[in-house]
Amino acid sequence: MKRLLRGGLVVDGAGGPARPADVLVGLDVIEDVAPRGSIPDSAADGVVDASGKIVAPGFIDLHSHGDLVLALEDEPLRRRLVHGRLAQGITTEVVGNCGLGAAPVAPAHARELRDIVAWMTPKDEAWRWRTVGEYLDRLEDLGVPVNVATLVAHGALRVEEAGLQRTLPRGGSVAAMATSLDRALGEGAFGMSLGLIYPPGSFTPSSEIDPLARILAGRDALLTAHVRGSSETLLPAVAEILAYGRDSGVRVHHSHSEAVGPAHWGKISRVLTLEDGARRQGVRVTYDMFPYTAAATSMAAIYPPWALAGGLTALVDRLRDPATRARVRRDVSSFVPEWPPWGEGGWAHNLVLAVGWRRITVGTVATETARWAEGMSLAALGERAGCDPFDAISDLMIAEEGRVSQIIHGISGDDSDDSGLVALLADPHGAFCTDANDTGRGLPHPAAYGTFPKILGEFVRGRGTITLEEAIRKMTSYPAAILGLTDRGVIRKGARADLVVFDPAEIGSAATFADPRRMAVGIELVMVNGEIAVERGELRSMDAGRVLRR
């Protein structure tokens, strides 16, 4: 069915000025873009009145953790969990981020892999894949609501070889990882992601990553990185990923650039300077960021890496043992990160030391009996239990078998000072991302429902931080170029028909930390590959997306 989007202002995604134009949408592609009124109604099967609205390319989320949401066999649950993403204008998302992914998986280490992605898993279901290619095949079998690209997660590659142990076994493991990486790239992965704050990435020395970076460079694939630390070690952590780009020529992408904790917010300008200097030297480096001063991740991230060796079950066992628990407590309370952090007993990013107990809240828990804890700060958790926060959260982790998520406040700023966040948002080399998904439990991060409308409502219309055209570029053609997509992220004849129609005077996020599942406002229409996916907030299609293979 052909549709004519009539009477809107087209923002083409390439950075050009908004212009009055009509867009003729055919099956899968944009058939024409022409001055307003020049395409007759008879050219289409239906006409959409876009008067007073902006017509933009669909938004591309470079950093999703929806790997297991998109793979859900429980269709009603999957429908509920993706609704908010589509309703905020996302038409393409990238999974496999932060070194965390669902493939490849070796049967001998399947439990450990499932452990490290437990916080982003909606419900326990059978994994009907082992390789990246089989995972993508599974998504195609189910049908996807948005276009989906994947990175191969370094954590999954390493767990496939060695589980969640600090050291690789003797004999060929790096070579085996290289072979697995090459296979995943051949199966359609767009690159590899590092999660250097999380085991097994936190155990991995730079020397082990170098040969993998060279494979990526040889395929012109992307290397993304959740850097090793965003507080005391932020600057050397950024220098580390820039070195991969400088030494191998690989394209480097700094995932959700940030500074964690008030003592470190001032380092953001130095990070931007470091990355600008690397670009002048020929390093191809980009980044993404989310427009919030809080982030979501697994609660396991508050513990030192040595305590996480072996996975969540091993962590819980250590927290049960009084002597080992005392050692964990000492580290959490006083360990100051140093560089390099990957040696025995090293730790790159002590979240509690960086932000304090009151800035970390419980996001989700695994069981109904612990729902009372969701939304509570760890300080309040301790007050309720009549003990210190460390014991309160550790007891909760034991009760929930480690399956607890957190929301950390004090990321690149706070309500009184978000200048660091604004600097990242305004810089031309940064794309936008959600770094958040709803798993159906507890309190998800509001970014899962509001990232892109928040930017357009607050930072474009409300504060004038960036122009509408520049914001749209950083949501569309720029992330498409980072991925290497040439037919998405722009409005032009022959491009894929991923489109968003919104009211620039109304668009915004209604989601809050207290009520995170409120749908975005001001978005009239979302089209994925020429099919209407959302209309005035109502979900219309769950299978208009495509699985994208590089």
N, C-alpha and C positions, 0 to 999 in steps of 0.2 A: 504493500500500500504506500502510495506517495503522499507526502504531506508538505504543505507550503507554510512556512513560518513567516507570517506577513506583518510588516509594520514595526519591527523591533529595531533596536540599535545593536549592530553586530560588533562585538569585540573579538577580533579574529584569533587571539591567543599568541600571535607572533610579535605583539608589542605595538602594533599600529593603532591609530586613534579610532575610537568608536565612530561608526558611520551608519546612517540609515540604510538598511538593505533587507532584502527578502532572501530566504534560504529554502531551496527546494530539496527535500529529503526523499531519497529513494530507498530501495532495499539495500541496507548496509552502508551506502555511501551518500555523500552530498553531491547532488546532480548539478546544482547551479547556485551561485551567489550573485545577486544582481541588484542594481539600484531599486529602492523602494517603489513598488507599483509596476515594475517592468515585467514581472512574471505573471501571466494570466492565471486566474483561479482554475481554469480548465486544465492546466498542466498537472494538477494534483487531484487525488481522490478526496482530500480533505484539507481545510484551511485552519490554521491555528492563529488566532489574533494575538500577536505579541506587542501590540501598541503600548508604549510606555515601559516596555521591558527590555532587558539586556539579553541578547542571544550570544552565548559563549560556548567554547568547546567544553566537553565533559571534563571534570577535574580528575587528575591523576595523583593517586596517593602512593608515593614512593616507599612508604614504610608502614605496612600493615602487619598485624600478627594474626590474620584471619585464616591461617593455614588449615586449621582443624574445624573452623566454622564453615568454611566453604566445602569441606569434605564430609559434612554431617549427612548421614542417611536419614535422620529424623527431620523430615521435610517441614513440618509445622514449626519446629524450633529453628531450623535454618532460616526459614522465611522471616520469623520474628527478629532474628539477630542481624540480618543484613538490611532490614528495612531502613534503619537510621542512616546507614552508609549511603544507600541510593538516594534517600530523601535529602541528603546534604549535597548532592550533586556529584558524588564519586562514580565514575564510569569505568575506571581502570585502577587496579591496585596491585602492588608488588608484595609477595609473601616470601618467607624464608629469610627474614631479617634478623639482625643481632646474633648471627651464628646459631640461631634456633630454628629448626625446621623438622618436618615430619619424614624426610627422606634424604639420603638413603638410610635404610635400617637393616642391621644384621640381627637375625633371630637371637643370637647369643647375648646381645646387648640391648634388646628391645625395651626392657624395663627401664634401663638407665636413660635411654632417649625419651621415653614417655615421661620420666621424672622431670627432665629439664624443660619440657613443654607443658607440664601439668597446669600451670597457672593460666595458660591460654587455650586450654582444652574445655569445650563446653560440657561434654559428657563422655563417658567411656563407651567407645564403640570399637569394633574390630577395624584394624588398619589393613585395608585390602591392597597393599602395595609394598614393595621393598625398595625400588629405585625411584629416582626423580621422574623418569619417564612414565613409570607405572602410576605414580601419584598424579601426574598430569592427565594420564588416561582416565583415572578414576574421576577427576573433576569433570572431564568431558562426558563421561557416562552419566553423571548426576545432572549435568547442566549447570552453568554458572550464571548468576545474575549480573555480574560485572565482568569486564575483561580482566584476566588474571595472568600475571607474569610471575615467575619465581626465580629467586636466587638459590643456589645450593648452599646450605648452612655448613660452615666450617665445623661447628660443634657436632653435627650429624656425621660428617666425614670422619672426625676423630673418634667419636664414640663407636662408629662402625669398626674401627681398627683396635681400639684399646679400652672401650668403656669409659667410665669417668675416673680414670687414674691419672696421676700427675705425669708419669713418664710413659713413653711408648715402649712396647716390648722390643727386644733386640731383633734386628733383621728385617729391613725392607718396609717398615710401616709408613714412612713418609712417601716412599715410592708407591705403595699401595694406595695411599690417600690421593696422590697425584693421578693415578690411573682412574680412581673413582671420580675425581673432579673432572677429568677429561671426558669420562663417560657422561656425566651429568650435563656438561656443556653441550655434548653431542645430542643429548635428549631434549634440549630446549632451554636449559637454565641460562639466564642473562648474565650471570656472574656468580661470585661467591661472597657471602657475608661473613664477617668476623664479629664475634661477641666476646671481646677481650676482658670484659668485667665478669663474665660468667664461666664457670667450669663447663667444658674443658678448655675454653679459650684462655682463661686466666692462668692455666698451667702451661700454656704454649709459648715457648721463647720465639723471638723474632726469627731466629735462624731456621726454625721449622716452617715458618710462613713464607719465607723468601722463595723457595722453589715453586710453591703454589701460585704466588704472585706472578712468577715468570710464565707459567702456563696460561694464566689469564691474559697476560700481556700479549702472548703469542696468538691468542684468539681474539684480541681486542675486546675482551669481556671486562665487566666491571668488578672492582673490589670495593665493597662497602664495609664500614667498620663502626661498630659501637666501641669507641676507644677505651683503653685500659682504665682510665680514670678521668673524672671530671671535676676533681677538687685539687688536692695537693699535687697530683701528677698530671694535671691536664695538659700543660705545655709539652713535656716530654712525650706524652701519649699521642698528641697531635703530630709531633715531630716524627714519631715512629711510623705512622701511616704515610706521611709525606715521603719518608725514606723509601718505602715500598715503591711509590710512584717514581721517585728519582732514580732508583737503582734498576728497576725492571722496565719502566715505561708504562706500567699498568695504569689504567684510569682509576683514580681513587675517589671515593665518595665518603664523606664524614657524616655518619648517621646521627640524626637529631642532635646537632651541635648544641652544646649547653655548658653551663657552669653550675655546679651543685654546691649550695651553701653560701651565705652572705660573705664569708671571707674570700670567696673565689669568683664572685660575679665580675669583678674588675678585670679578670683575665680574658674576658670575651674579646675585647678590642685587640689584645695581643694574639689571640687565636686567629682573628681575621687578618691581622698583619702577617702572621706566619704563612697563612695560606695564600695571601696575595703575593708574598715574596716567592713562594714556590711556583706560582703560576708564571711569574716573570722569568723563572729559570727553566720553564718548559714542562713543569709537572701539571698534569691534567687533574685538577682537583675541584670537586663540587661538594655541596652539603645540603642537608635538609633540616627543617626545624618545625616545631609545633608551637602554636600561639598561646601557650599556657605556662604559668610558673609552677607547674606540678607535672609529675610523670608517673606512669604506672609500670609496675614490674612484679616479679615474684618476691615474696617476703624472704625467700632464701638468700636474696642478695644482700641482706644486712649482716650475714655471717661470713667469717674469713674463708678463703678458698680451701684451706686444708681441711676445714670441717665439712666441706661439701664433697670431698673425694668419695666416690662410690655412689653418689646420688642422695635422694631425699631419705631413703630408708637408713642409710649410713649416718646422715645428719641427725635424724631423730634418735638413733641409738646413742650417738655421742651426747646429745642433750639429756638423755636419760641417765648417763653415767656421771656421778657427782664430780669426779676428778676432771674428766674431760670437759664437762660443762663449765667448771671453774676456769679452765684455760680459755674456752670460747668467750666467757664473760670478760676476762682480762683484755683480750684482743678487741672485742667490740667496744669496750669502755675507753681504751687508751691507745690502740695501735695507730701510729701516724704513718700513712703510706710514704714509701720511698721508692726511688727508681734505681735499678730495674726491679720490678715486683714479682717476676715469675719464678724465682727460686723457692726452695723449701721454706715455708713459713712466710713468704711474701704476700703482700696484699696491696692492690693499687688504689682501692676506693672504699674507704670506710664510711658508709652512708650515715650511720648514726653520729659519728664524729663530725661529719660535714654539716648536717642539718639539725641534729638533736632529736630527742624522743617525741617532742610535741609536733614536729613537722611531718612525721610519718604516721599514716593512718591505715587501718585494715580496709582493704578493698573488697575481697571476697574470701569466703571460707568454703569448705567442702561439704559440711553437714548442716542440717537444719538446727541441731542443738546449739551451734555456735553462731547463729545468725545475729545474735545480740551484739557481737563484736564488730560487725561491719560498720564502717564509718568512724570508729573510735580511734583517737590517737593512741600511740603506744604508751604515752605518759598517762592518759586517762585509763587505759587498760590496766596499768599497774595500780593506779589509785583505786579502781574498782576491786581489784583482787587483793589489795592490802599488801603489795610487795613491789619490788622495783620493776621498771618496765622490761628489763631483760628477762627476768623470770616469768613475767606475765606473758610475753609474746612467745617465749620458748615453750612454756606449758601449752599454749594454744597450738603451736607448731606440732608438738607431740600428739595432742588430741586429734588434730586434723591430718596427721601423717604428712606434714609438710606442705599440704595443698592450700596455701594461703597466699593471696596477692596483697600488694601494698600500693598506696599512692603517696609519693614523696613531694612535699611542698618545699619551696625555696629553690626552684630550678630557674636559674638565670634572672632571678628577681623575686619580688613579691608584690602585694597590693600597694605598698608605699613607694616602691622603686622598681620599675620594670625596664629601666634604660638598657640593660644588657639584652633582654628579650627583644626590645625594639630595634637595637642595632643589628641583631641577627635577622630580624624580619625584613629590614629595609635593604640589607646588602644584596646586590644584584646576583650574587653567586649562590644564593640559597633558595632551594625549592621548599614547598610546604608539605607537611605530612601529618597523619593522625597519631601514629605510634600507639594506637589504642583500638581495641575491639571489645564488643560486648559478648561475654560467654553465657549470659543468661542468669548468672549468679551475682548476688551482692550488688555493689555499687561500682559500675564500670567508670572509667575516666570519661568525662563529658566530651572529650575530643572524638569519641566514637560516633557522636551524633552532631557535633557542632563545629569542627575545625574550620572548614572552608567558609561557611556562612559567618563565623566569628571574625575572620579576617576581613571579609567584605563589609560587614556591618560595623565593627569596632574600629579597625585600623585603616580602612579606606574611607567610609562615610563619616564615622564619628570623630576620628582623631587626625585623619589626613596624613597618616604616616607614609603611605605610598599611594600612587595613583591607581585607579581602577584598571587601566590597561596593563600596568606593571604587575599588579596582583594576579590578574588573570594569566599573564605570561608565565609567572612562577608557579601557577597551578596546572598549566597545560603544555604548551610547546616546550618549555624548558625541561620539565621532568621527562617528557617524551624524548628529547634529545639526549638526556643523560642515559636513558635506557637504550637508545638507538632505534626508537620507533619513528618512522618517517611518514606514516599515514594517519597518525592520531595527534590530538593536541592542537589542531588548527582548524579554522573554518575556511575551506577553499574547495573548489570543484575537484572531485575525485577522492577527497579525504574521507576517512571513516566517519559515519554519522553518529558520533558521540556528542551530545549537545545538552546544554542546560539553559533554561529560560527562567530569569528571575527578575523581581522588582527591586531596583537598586535603592529605593526609598524604604523598603521593608525588610530586606534580607538580613538575617542575623541568627545567632544561636540562642535557643531557649534553654539548652541543657546547662545544668549547674552541678557542682559536686554533691549537693544534697539531693538533687533530682536530675540525674544524668541522662535519663532516657526520653527527655522531651525532644520532639522533632524540630528540626530547623524551620524557620519561618521565611516567607518571601520567595520561595522557589515554586514556580508554577508547573514546570515540566522538566523531566529528565529523560533523555533518549539514549539508548545503548544500541549501537549498530542499526540505527534507523527505527528501532522499535520503542514505543513508549514504555518506560519502566516504572516511572512514578508520575502521577498527575495530581496536582494540588494535594500532595502528601499521601495519596493513596497508592499502594503498591499494586502495579498492574502486570508485571512480568518478572519471572524468576529464572528465565533461561535465555535472555537476550545477549548475554556476554559470550566471549570467546576465550578459550585457553590460548595464550600467546606463547609461541615457542621461538626462541632466537634462531 
